Amino acid sequence: MSGLVGVALLAVTGPAATAADRSVSEANSVVCGTDDATGLAVSAGRAEECSAALQVAGAYTRDWDGTGGAATTVHAAGTTWSCREQQGSPNPYQQCVDTSDSSRWVTLTS
């Protein structure tokens, strides 16, 4: 039974993410909902950022070509965001960071 608890704990805490020049733990994120176009889970660093996070996710998934690689710049929620695929453990995920405030970030995960 303890093995299942360990697996569940790993699933809840998720992988570490890199936002600009600092590390952000998925354990410190708030799930805001799902992206309408992709069904990916949308998370933000703080609950009060959820409205912006959903707007950013929508803008990103409209522009994202799905190939990973280079960063994609999107304009949403009144600012510019830099988005790109990040290597997770074990699955990659998408992350956007506010270019004027790196403490604001959005992740999209499956």
N, CA, C and O atoms as a Tinker XYZ file with bonds, in Angstrom:
   440  protein
     1  N      0.821000   -1.196000    0.000000    73     2
     2  CA     0.000000    0.000000    0.000000    64     1     3
     3  C      0.861000    1.254000    0.000000    63     2     4     5
     4  O      0.524000    2.226000   -0.677000    81     3
     5  N      1.978000    1.258000    0.751000    73     3     6
     6  CA     2.813000    2.456000    0.816000    64     5     7
     7  C      3.375000    2.811000   -0.550000    63     6     8     9
     8  O      3.613000    3.988000   -0.819000    81     7
     9  N      3.596000    1.823000   -1.432000    73     7    10
    10  CA     4.068000    2.105000   -2.791000    64     9    11
    11  C      3.071000    2.937000   -3.566000    63    10    12    13
    12  O      3.458000    3.844000   -4.303000    81    11
    13  N      1.771000    2.637000   -3.406000    73    11    14
    14  CA     0.748000    3.419000   -4.095000    64    13    15
    15  C      0.678000    4.840000   -3.575000    63    14    16    17
    16  O      0.447000    5.774000   -4.343000    81    15
    17  N      0.874000    5.010000   -2.281000    73    15    18
    18  CA     0.873000    6.353000   -1.707000    64    17    19
    19  C      2.033000    7.148000   -2.272000    63    18    20    21
    20  O      1.879000    8.329000   -2.584000    81    19
    21  N      3.198000    6.518000   -2.408000    73    19    22
    22  CA     4.359000    7.191000   -2.977000    64    21    23
    23  C      4.113000    7.606000   -4.413000    63    22    24    25
    24  O      4.472000    8.717000   -4.805000    81    23
    25  N      3.505000    6.729000   -5.207000    73    23    26
    26  CA     3.185000    7.053000   -6.594000    64    25    27
    27  C      2.183000    8.204000   -6.642000    63    26    28    29
    28  O      2.334000    9.122000   -7.448000    81    27
    29  N      1.173000    8.162000   -5.795000    73    27    30
    30  CA     0.182000    9.240000   -5.774000    64    29    31
    31  C      0.830000   10.557000   -5.387000    63    30    32    33
    32  O      0.499000   11.598000   -5.954000    81    31
    33  N      1.750000   10.527000   -4.429000    73    31    34
    34  CA     2.432000   11.747000   -4.017000    64    33    35
    35  C      3.257000   12.314000   -5.159000    63    34    36    37
    36  O      3.262000   13.526000   -5.372000    81    35
    37  N      3.961000   11.453000   -5.904000    73    35    38
    38  CA     4.729000   11.920000   -7.052000    64    37    39
    39  C      3.819000   12.538000   -8.101000    63    38    40    41
    40  O      4.176000   13.550000   -8.705000    81    39
    41  N      2.660000   11.954000   -8.328000    73    39    42
    42  CA     1.731000   12.481000   -9.325000    64    41    43
    43  C      1.196000   13.839000   -8.919000    63    42    44    45
    44  O      0.950000   14.684000   -9.780000    81    43
    45  N      1.008000   14.071000   -7.623000    73    43    46
    46  CA     0.474000   15.346000   -7.155000    64    45    47
    47  C      1.531000   16.431000   -7.190000    63    46    48    49
    48  O      1.233000   17.565000   -7.565000    81    47
    49  N      2.758000   16.111000   -6.808000    73    47    50
    50  CA     3.788000   17.145000   -6.750000    64    49    51
    51  C      4.321000   17.481000   -8.122000    63    50    52    53
    52  O      4.699000   18.630000   -8.351000    81    51
    53  N      4.369000   16.553000   -9.036000    73    51    54
    54  CA     4.770000   16.801000  -10.404000    64    53    55
    55  C      6.236000   17.155000  -10.541000    63    54    56    57
    56  O      6.968000   17.182000   -9.551000    81    55
    57  N      6.676000   17.430000  -11.780000    73    55    58
    58  CA     8.078000   17.715000  -12.050000    64    57    59
    59  C      8.442000   19.154000  -11.714000    63    58    60    61
    60  O      7.571000   20.014000  -11.584000    81    59
    61  N      9.722000   19.403000  -11.577000    73    59    62
    62  CA    10.198000   20.772000  -11.406000    64    61    63
    63  C     10.185000   21.446000  -12.767000    63    62    64    65
    64  O     10.456000   20.804000  -13.782000    81    63
    65  N      9.877000   22.718000  -12.795000    73    63    66
    66  CA     9.808000   23.480000  -14.040000    64    65    67
    67  C     10.815000   24.609000  -13.985000    63    66    68    69
    68  O     11.173000   25.078000  -12.905000    81    67
    69  N     11.271000   25.047000  -15.144000    73    67    70
    70  CA    12.181000   26.180000  -15.190000    64    69    71
    71  C     11.450000   27.361000  -15.794000    63    70    72    73
    72  O     10.920000   27.258000  -16.901000    81    71
    73  N     11.410000   28.470000  -15.093000    73    71    74
    74  CA    10.777000   29.690000  -15.585000    64    73    75
    75  C     11.857000   30.751000  -15.647000    63    74    76    77
    76  O     12.375000   31.194000  -14.622000    81    75
    77  N     12.186000   31.149000  -16.858000    73    75    78
    78  CA    13.227000   32.150000  -17.086000    64    77    79
    79  C     14.509000   31.716000  -16.391000    63    78    80    81
    80  O     15.101000   30.711000  -16.784000    81    79
    81  N     14.958000   32.445000  -15.364000    73    79    82
    82  CA    16.229000   32.144000  -14.730000    64    81    83
    83  C     16.071000   31.542000  -13.344000    63    82    84    85
    84  O     17.024000   31.550000  -12.564000    81    83
    85  N     14.902000   31.024000  -13.019000    73    83    86
    86  CA    14.708000   30.460000  -11.695000    64    85    87
    87  C     13.890000   29.185000  -11.792000    63    86    88    89
    88  O     13.200000   28.960000  -12.786000    81    87
    89  N     13.962000   28.358000  -10.775000    73    87    90
    90  CA    13.185000   27.121000  -10.754000    64    89    91
    91  C     11.848000   27.372000  -10.081000    63    90    92    93
    92  O     11.750000   28.124000   -9.111000    81    91
    93  N     10.832000   26.733000  -10.610000    73    91    94
    94  CA     9.484000   26.819000  -10.054000    64    93    95
    95  C      9.014000   25.397000   -9.830000    63    94    96    97
    96  O      9.097000   24.571000  -10.739000    81    95
    97  N      8.533000   25.099000   -8.667000    73    95    98
    98  CA     8.058000   23.761000   -8.372000    64    97    99
    99  C      6.591000   23.645000   -8.727000    63    98   100   101
   100  O      5.786000   24.510000   -8.382000    81    99
   101  N      6.251000   22.575000   -9.415000    73    99   102
   102  CA     4.849000   22.327000   -9.745000    64   101   103
   103  C      4.014000   22.180000   -8.481000    63   102   104   105
   104  O      2.809000   22.430000   -8.503000    81   103
   105  N      4.644000   21.777000   -7.375000    73   103   106
   106  CA     3.913000   21.631000   -6.117000    64   105   107
   107  C      3.383000   22.974000   -5.634000    63   106   108   109
   108  O      2.436000   23.019000   -4.848000    81   107
   109  N      3.980000   24.062000   -6.095000    73   107   110
   110  CA     3.555000   25.399000   -5.690000    64   109   111
   111  C      2.566000   26.016000   -6.667000    63   110   112   113
   112  O      2.263000   27.205000   -6.565000    81   111
   113  N      2.061000   25.240000   -7.601000    73   111   114
   114  CA     1.146000   25.788000   -8.594000    64   113   115
   115  C     -0.313000   25.547000   -8.217000    63   114   116   117
   116  O     -0.630000   24.720000   -7.362000    81   115
   117  N     -1.182000   26.294000   -8.882000    73   115   118
   118  CA    -2.623000   26.183000   -8.700000    64   117   119
   119  C     -3.212000   25.777000  -10.049000    63   118   120   121
   120  O     -2.949000   26.429000  -11.059000    81   119
   121  N     -4.000000   24.712000  -10.074000    73   119   122
   122  CA    -4.652000   24.290000  -11.314000    64   121   123
   123  C     -5.827000   25.221000  -11.566000    63   122   124   125
   124  O     -6.702000   25.386000  -10.717000    81   123
   125  N     -5.831000   25.830000  -12.755000    73   123   126
   126  CA    -6.838000   26.838000  -13.089000    64   125   127
   127  C     -7.981000   26.293000  -13.936000    63   126   128   129
   128  O     -9.048000   26.904000  -13.999000    81   127
   129  N     -7.777000   25.172000  -14.576000    73   127   130
   130  CA    -8.781000   24.607000  -15.467000    64   129   131
   131  C     -8.094000   23.943000  -16.637000    63   130   132   133
   132  O     -6.937000   23.533000  -16.541000    81   131
   133  N     -8.819000   23.837000  -17.758000    73   131   134
   134  CA    -8.238000   23.228000  -18.954000    64   133   135
   135  C     -8.321000   24.186000  -20.127000    63   134   136   137
   136  O     -9.218000   25.024000  -20.216000    81   135
   137  N     -7.365000   24.037000  -21.016000    73   135   138
   138  CA    -7.360000   24.806000  -22.252000    64   137   139
   139  C     -8.453000   24.262000  -23.165000    63   138   140   141
   140  O     -8.529000   23.054000  -23.387000    81   139
   141  N     -9.294000   25.138000  -23.693000    73   139   142
   142  CA   -10.418000   24.700000  -24.525000    64   141   143
   143  C     -9.981000   23.951000  -25.780000    63   142   144   145
   144  O    -10.616000   22.968000  -26.162000    81   143
   145  N     -8.902000   24.401000  -26.428000    73   143   146
   146  CA    -8.487000   23.811000  -27.696000    64   145   147
   147  C     -7.805000   22.461000  -27.537000    63   146   148   149
   148  O     -7.989000   21.575000  -28.372000    81   147
   149  N     -7.022000   22.288000  -26.477000    73   147   150
   150  CA    -6.214000   21.072000  -26.351000    64   149   151
   151  C     -6.646000   20.146000  -25.229000    63   150   152   153
   152  O     -6.316000   18.960000  -25.246000    81   151
   153  N     -7.374000   20.663000  -24.262000    73   151   154
   154  CA    -7.739000   19.867000  -23.099000    64   153   155
   155  C     -6.615000   19.723000  -22.088000    63   154   156   157
   156  O     -6.754000   18.995000  -21.104000    81   155
   157  N     -5.485000   20.419000  -22.323000    73   155   158
   158  CA    -4.376000   20.369000  -21.380000    64   157   159
   159  C     -4.734000   21.114000  -20.107000    63   158   160   161
   160  O     -5.459000   22.109000  -20.145000    81   159
   161  N     -4.226000   20.632000  -18.980000    73   159   162
   162  CA    -4.437000   21.310000  -17.699000    64   161   163
   163  C     -3.618000   22.594000  -17.684000    63   162   164   165
   164  O     -2.460000   22.609000  -18.100000    81   163
   165  N     -4.230000   23.669000  -17.201000    73   163   166
   166  CA    -3.576000   24.978000  -17.118000    64   165   167
   167  C     -3.345000   25.303000  -15.654000    63   166   168   169
   168  O     -4.278000   25.261000  -14.851000    81   167
   169  N     -2.099000   25.629000  -15.299000    73   167   170
   170  CA    -1.735000   25.975000  -13.930000    64   169   171
   171  C     -1.029000   27.319000  -13.904000    63   170   172   173
   172  O     -0.452000   27.757000  -14.899000    81   171
   173  N     -1.087000   27.963000  -12.746000    73   171   174
   174  CA    -0.400000   29.231000  -12.527000    64   173   175
   175  C      0.252000   29.195000  -11.150000    63   174   176   177
   176  O     -0.007000   28.292000  -10.354000    81   175
   177  N      1.088000   30.168000  -10.881000    73   175   178
   178  CA     1.776000   30.221000   -9.597000    64   177   179
   179  C      0.884000   30.632000   -8.450000    63   178   180   181
   180  O      1.128000   30.253000   -7.304000    81   179
   181  N     -0.159000   31.411000   -8.745000    73   179   182
   182  CA    -1.071000   31.900000   -7.701000    64   181   183
   183  C     -2.499000   31.842000   -8.231000    63   182   184   185
   184  O     -2.735000   32.006000   -9.428000    81   183
   185  N     -3.442000   31.609000   -7.332000    73   183   186
   186  CA    -4.852000   31.487000   -7.722000    64   185   187
   187  C     -5.360000   32.755000   -8.399000    63   186   188   189
   188  O     -6.172000   32.670000   -9.319000    81   187
   189  N     -4.903000   33.924000   -7.968000    73   187   190
   190  CA    -5.374000   35.175000   -8.566000    64   189   191
   191  C     -4.869000   35.363000  -10.001000    63   190   192   193
   192  O     -5.291000   36.294000  -10.686000    81   191
   193  N     -3.972000   34.488000  -10.458000    73   191   194
   194  CA    -3.458000   34.546000  -11.829000    64   193   195
   195  C     -4.238000   33.632000  -12.782000    63   194   196   197
   196  O     -3.919000   33.587000  -13.970000    81   195
   197  N     -5.239000   32.911000  -12.301000    73   195   198
   198  CA    -5.925000   31.918000  -13.132000    64   197   199
   199  C     -6.611000   32.514000  -14.360000    63   198   200   201
   200  O     -6.548000   31.925000  -15.439000    81   199
   201  N     -7.255000   33.648000  -14.223000    73   199   202
   202  CA    -7.905000   34.254000  -15.383000    64   201   203
   203  C     -6.882000   34.555000  -16.470000    63   202   204   205
   204  O     -7.099000   34.245000  -17.641000    81   203
   205  N     -5.767000   35.160000  -16.077000    73   203   206
   206  CA    -4.698000   35.451000  -17.028000    64   205   207
   207  C     -4.122000   34.157000  -17.594000    63   206   208   209
   208  O     -3.851000   34.079000  -18.792000    81   207
   209  N     -3.931000   33.143000  -16.756000    73   207   210
   210  CA    -3.352000   31.871000  -17.193000    64   209   211
   211  C     -4.192000   31.226000  -18.289000    63   210   212   213
   212  O     -3.647000   30.720000  -19.270000    81   211
   213  N     -5.493000   31.239000  -18.134000    73   211   214
   214  CA    -6.372000   30.654000  -19.148000    64   213   215
   215  C     -6.321000   31.456000  -20.444000    63   214   216   217
   216  O     -6.391000   30.876000  -21.528000    81   215
   217  N     -6.201000   32.779000  -20.350000    73   215   218
   218  CA    -6.065000   33.614000  -21.552000    64   217   219
   219  C     -4.747000   33.317000  -22.269000    63   218   220   221
   220  O     -4.712000   33.199000  -23.493000    81   219
   221  N     -3.668000   33.199000  -21.496000    73   219   222
   222  CA    -2.348000   32.904000  -22.064000    64   221   223
   223  C     -2.354000   31.533000  -22.724000    63   222   224   225
   224  O     -1.853000   31.377000  -23.838000    81   223
   225  N     -2.915000   30.547000  -22.052000    73   223   226
   226  CA    -2.985000   29.194000  -22.615000    64   225   227
   227  C     -3.738000   29.199000  -23.940000    63   226   228   229
   228  O     -3.310000   28.565000  -24.904000    81   227
   229  N     -4.849000   29.910000  -23.987000    73   227   230
   230  CA    -5.621000   29.983000  -25.224000    64   229   231
   231  C     -4.843000   30.639000  -26.354000    63   230   232   233
   232  O     -4.869000   30.164000  -27.489000    81   231
   233  N     -4.152000   31.729000  -26.045000    73   231   234
   234  CA    -3.348000   32.424000  -27.062000    64   233   235
   235  C     -2.198000   31.536000  -27.528000    63   234   236   237
   236  O     -1.903000   31.465000  -28.721000    81   235
   237  N     -1.560000   30.868000  -26.591000    73   235   238
   238  CA    -0.430000   30.010000  -26.935000    64   237   239
   239  C     -0.858000   28.834000  -27.793000    63   238   240   241
   240  O     -0.207000   28.542000  -28.796000    81   239
   241  N     -1.932000   28.154000  -27.429000    73   239   242
   242  CA    -2.334000   26.977000  -28.206000    64   241   243
   243  C     -2.855000   27.358000  -29.586000    63   242   244   245
   244  O     -2.857000   26.527000  -30.494000    81   243
   245  N     -3.294000   28.597000  -29.757000    73   243   246
   246  CA    -3.667000   29.059000  -31.108000    64   245   247
   247  C     -2.422000   29.255000  -31.970000    63   246   248   249
   248  O     -2.461000   29.011000  -33.176000    81   247
   249  N     -1.313000   29.696000  -31.359000    73   247   250
   250  CA    -0.086000   30.001000  -32.103000    64   249   251
   251  C      0.923000   28.864000  -32.136000    63   250   252   253
   252  O      1.752000   28.801000  -33.044000    81   251
   253  N      0.864000   27.963000  -31.157000    73   251   254
   254  CA     1.858000   26.905000  -31.014000    64   253   255
   255  C      1.769000   25.931000  -32.168000    63   254   256   257
   256  O      0.676000   25.499000  -32.533000    81   255
   257  N      2.908000   25.581000  -32.749000    73   255   258
   258  CA     2.896000   24.647000  -33.877000    64   257   259
   259  C      3.037000   23.189000  -33.458000    63   258   260   261
   260  O      2.984000   22.295000  -34.303000    81   259
   261  N      3.216000   22.939000  -32.155000    73   259   262
   262  CA     3.251000   21.572000  -31.653000    64   261   263
   263  C      4.568000   20.844000  -31.837000    63   262   264   265
   264  O      4.645000   19.645000  -31.568000    81   263
   265  N      5.595000   21.528000  -32.283000    73   263   266
   266  CA     6.858000   20.855000  -32.542000    64   265   267
   267  C      7.892000   21.070000  -31.458000    63   266   268   269
   268  O      9.018000   20.590000  -31.589000    81   267
   269  N      7.546000   21.781000  -30.380000    73   267   270
   270  CA     8.548000   22.068000  -29.345000    64   269   271
   271  C      9.500000   23.123000  -29.872000    63   270   272   273
   272  O      9.065000   24.112000  -30.463000    81   271
   273  N     10.775000   22.928000  -29.669000    73   271   274
   274  CA    11.776000   23.797000  -30.267000    64   273   275
   275  C     11.788000   25.207000  -29.734000    63   274   276   277
   276  O     11.806000   25.426000  -28.523000    81   275
   277  N     11.777000   26.161000  -30.642000    73   275   278
   278  CA    11.940000   27.575000  -30.307000    64   277   279
   279  C     10.778000   28.130000  -29.496000    63   278   280   281
   280  O      9.669000   27.596000  -29.501000    81   279
   281  N     11.073000   29.214000  -28.806000    73   279   282
   282  CA    10.043000   29.897000  -28.016000    64   281   283
   283  C      9.014000   30.542000  -28.926000    63   282   284   285
   284  O      9.321000   30.948000  -30.047000    81   283
   285  N      7.798000   30.629000  -28.431000    73   283   286
   286  CA     6.702000   31.312000  -29.108000    64   285   287
   287  C      6.308000   32.492000  -28.242000    63   286   288   289
   288  O      6.123000   32.339000  -27.034000    81   287
   289  N      6.180000   33.660000  -28.839000    73   287   290
   290  CA     5.765000   34.847000  -28.104000    64   289   291
   291  C      4.277000   35.062000  -28.328000    63   290   292   293
   292  O      3.804000   35.051000  -29.464000    81   291
   293  N      3.534000   35.259000  -27.231000    73   291   294
   294  CA     2.103000   35.540000  -27.327000    64   293   295
   295  C      1.781000   36.791000  -26.519000    63   294   296   297
   296  O      2.467000   37.125000  -25.553000    81   295
   297  N      0.732000   37.461000  -26.936000    73   295   298
   298  CA     0.242000   38.647000  -26.232000    64   297   299
   299  C     -1.119000   38.294000  -25.656000    63   298   300   301
   300  O     -2.065000   38.022000  -26.395000    81   299
   301  N     -1.212000   38.302000  -24.325000    73   299   302
   302  CA    -2.463000   37.948000  -23.650000    64   301   303
   303  C     -2.458000   38.540000  -22.256000    63   302   304   305
   304  O     -1.400000   38.779000  -21.675000    81   303
   305  N     -3.635000   38.773000  -21.729000    73   303   306
   306  CA    -3.805000   39.275000  -20.364000    64   305   307
   307  C     -2.993000   40.544000  -20.130000    63   306   308   309
   308  O     -2.452000   40.760000  -19.045000    81   307
   309  N     -2.918000   41.383000  -21.166000    73   307   310
   310  CA    -2.289000   42.689000  -21.045000    64   309   311
   311  C     -0.777000   42.717000  -21.064000    63   310   312   313
   312  O     -0.180000   43.749000  -20.756000    81   311
   313  N     -0.135000   41.607000  -21.421000    73   311   314
   314  CA     1.324000   41.593000  -21.456000    64   313   315
   315  C      1.833000   40.601000  -22.497000    63   314   316   317
   316  O      1.047000   39.923000  -23.159000    81   315
   317  N      3.141000   40.523000  -22.633000    73   315   318
   318  CA     3.781000   39.606000  -23.573000    64   317   319
   319  C      4.351000   38.432000  -22.792000    63   318   320   321
   320  O      4.947000   38.602000  -21.729000    81   319
   321  N      4.156000   37.246000  -23.338000    73   319   322
   322  CA     4.590000   36.008000  -22.688000    64   321   323
   323  C      5.506000   35.236000  -23.631000    63   322   324   325
   324  O      5.269000   35.198000  -24.838000    81   323
   325  N      6.534000   34.632000  -23.093000    73   323   326
   326  CA     7.413000   33.756000  -23.851000    64   325   327
   327  C      7.080000   32.324000  -23.464000    63   326   328   329
   328  O      7.145000   31.963000  -22.289000    81   327
   329  N      6.722000   31.506000  -24.454000    73   327   330
   330  CA     6.265000   30.147000  -24.200000    64   329   331
   331  C      7.137000   29.152000  -24.949000    63   330   332   333
   332  O      7.589000   29.414000  -26.064000    81   331
   333  N      7.363000   28.011000  -24.319000    73   331   334
   334  CA     8.112000   26.951000  -24.990000    64   333   335
   335  C      7.922000   25.636000  -24.262000    63   334   336   337
   336  O      7.474000   25.587000  -23.117000    81   335
   337  N      8.276000   24.574000  -24.964000    73   335   338
   338  CA     8.217000   23.242000  -24.361000    64   337   339
   339  C      9.386000   23.072000  -23.397000    63   338   340   341
   340  O     10.509000   23.482000  -23.691000    81   339
   341  N      9.115000   22.465000  -22.251000    73   339   342
   342  CA    10.130000   22.167000  -21.244000    64   341   343
   343  C     10.188000   20.652000  -21.062000    63   342   344   345
   344  O      9.178000   19.969000  -21.228000    81   343
   345  N     11.350000   20.133000  -20.727000    73   343   346
   346  CA    11.477000   18.694000  -20.478000    64   345   347
   347  C     11.049000   18.395000  -19.053000    63   346   348   349
   348  O     11.667000   18.868000  -18.099000    81   347
   349  N      9.996000   17.614000  -18.910000    73   347   350
   350  CA     9.530000   17.194000  -17.593000    64   349   351
   351  C     10.059000   15.809000  -17.281000    63   350   352   353
   352  O     10.869000   15.262000  -18.029000    81   351
   353  N      9.613000   15.255000  -16.201000    73   351   354
   354  CA    10.019000   13.911000  -15.821000    64   353   355
   355  C      8.765000   13.094000  -15.534000    63   354   356   357
   356  O      8.205000   13.228000  -14.446000    81   355
   357  N      8.311000   12.278000  -16.428000    73   355   358
   358  CA     8.958000   11.870000  -17.669000    64   357   359
   359  C      8.467000   12.638000  -18.901000    63   358   360   361
   360  O      9.121000   12.580000  -19.942000    81   359
   361  N      7.351000   13.348000  -18.822000    73   359   362
   362  CA     6.751000   13.957000  -20.011000    64   361   363
   363  C      7.067000   15.440000  -20.130000    63   362   364   365
   364  O      7.145000   16.143000  -19.123000    81   363
   365  N      7.250000   15.920000  -21.361000    73   363   366
   366  CA     7.433000   17.360000  -21.544000    64   365   367
   367  C      6.130000   18.101000  -21.252000    63   366   368   369
   368  O      5.052000   17.507000  -21.243000    81   367
   369  N      6.244000   19.382000  -21.018000    73   367   370
   370  CA     5.093000   20.234000  -20.772000    64   369   371
   371  C      5.374000   21.588000  -21.396000    63   370   372   373
   372  O      6.508000   21.884000  -21.771000    81   371
   373  N      4.341000   22.409000  -21.506000    73   371   374
   374  CA     4.477000   23.752000  -22.073000    64   373   375
   375  C      4.506000   24.754000  -20.934000    63   374   376   377
   376  O      3.774000   24.609000  -19.954000    81   375
   377  N      5.352000   25.774000  -21.059000    73   375   378
   378  CA     5.392000   26.799000  -20.024000    64   377   379
   379  C      5.539000   28.170000  -20.665000    63   378   380   381
   380  O      6.301000   28.355000  -21.614000    81   379
   381  N      4.788000   29.131000  -20.123000    73   379   382
   382  CA     4.852000   30.517000  -20.555000    64   381   383
   383  C      5.260000   31.374000  -19.365000    63   382   384   385
   384  O      4.814000   31.147000  -18.240000    81   383
   385  N      6.112000   32.362000  -19.626000    73   383   386
   386  CA     6.578000   33.271000  -18.585000    64   385   387
   387  C      6.326000   34.693000  -19.064000    63   386   388   389
   388  O      6.618000   35.029000  -20.211000    81   387
   389  N      5.783000   35.526000  -18.184000    73   387   390
   390  CA     5.558000   36.943000  -18.467000    64   389   391
   391  C      6.924000   37.585000  -18.700000    63   390   392   393
   392  O      7.789000   37.521000  -17.826000    81   391
   393  N      7.130000   38.199000  -19.857000    73   391   394
   394  CA     8.439000   38.758000  -20.189000    64   393   395
   395  C      8.802000   39.974000  -19.347000    63   394   396   397
   396  O      9.973000   40.348000  -19.287000    81   395
   397  N      7.829000   40.595000  -18.697000    73   395   398
   398  CA     8.127000   41.752000  -17.854000    64   397   399
   399  C      8.131000   41.409000  -16.360000    63   398   400   401
   400  O      8.491000   42.249000  -15.536000    81   399
   401  N      7.735000   40.187000  -16.010000    73   399   402
   402  CA     7.682000   39.777000  -14.602000    64   401   403
   403  C      7.798000   38.252000  -14.536000    63   402   404   405
   404  O      6.791000   37.551000  -14.638000    81   403
   405  N      9.007000   37.741000  -14.368000    73   403   406
   406  CA     9.226000   36.293000  -14.415000    64   405   407
   407  C      8.592000   35.543000  -13.248000    63   406   408   409
   408  O      8.613000   34.312000  -13.229000    81   407
   409  N      8.026000   36.263000  -12.270000    73   407   410
   410  CA     7.314000   35.567000  -11.201000    64   409   411
   411  C      5.923000   35.130000  -11.659000    63   410   412   413
   412  O      5.261000   34.359000  -10.964000    81   411
   413  N      5.472000   35.612000  -12.818000    73   411   414
   414  CA     4.186000   35.193000  -13.388000    64   413   415
   415  C      4.458000   34.144000  -14.451000    63   414   416   417
   416  O      5.141000   34.421000  -15.437000    81   415
   417  N      3.930000   32.945000  -14.261000    73   415   418
   418  CA     4.127000   31.874000  -15.207000    64   417   419
   419  C      2.879000   31.003000  -15.316000    63   418   420   421
   420  O      2.029000   30.972000  -14.425000    81   419
   421  N      2.804000   30.307000  -16.431000    73   419   422
   422  CA     1.669000   29.435000  -16.750000    64   421   423
   423  C      2.239000   28.128000  -17.274000    63   422   424   425
   424  O      3.167000   28.137000  -18.083000    81   423
   425  N      1.696000   27.007000  -16.825000    73   423   426
   426  CA     2.105000   25.719000  -17.405000    64   425   427
   427  C      0.892000   25.017000  -17.987000    63   426   428   429
   428  O     -0.227000   25.160000  -17.494000    81   427
   429  N      1.135000   24.260000  -19.040000    73   427   430
   430  CA     0.123000   23.405000  -19.654000    64   429   431
   431  C      0.660000   21.982000  -19.600000    63   430   432   433
   432  O      1.744000   21.698000  -20.110000    81   431
   433  N     -0.100000   21.099000  -18.984000    73   431   434
   434  CA     0.336000   19.719000  -18.822000    64   433   435
   435  C     -0.771000   18.754000  -19.193000    63   434   436   437
   436  O     -1.955000   19.090000  -19.159000    81   435
   437  N     -0.359000   17.544000  -19.548000    73   435   438
   438  CA    -1.349000   16.522000  -19.884000    64   437   439
   439  C     -1.707000   15.725000  -18.657000    63   438   440
   440  O     -2.529000   14.812000  -18.732000    81   439
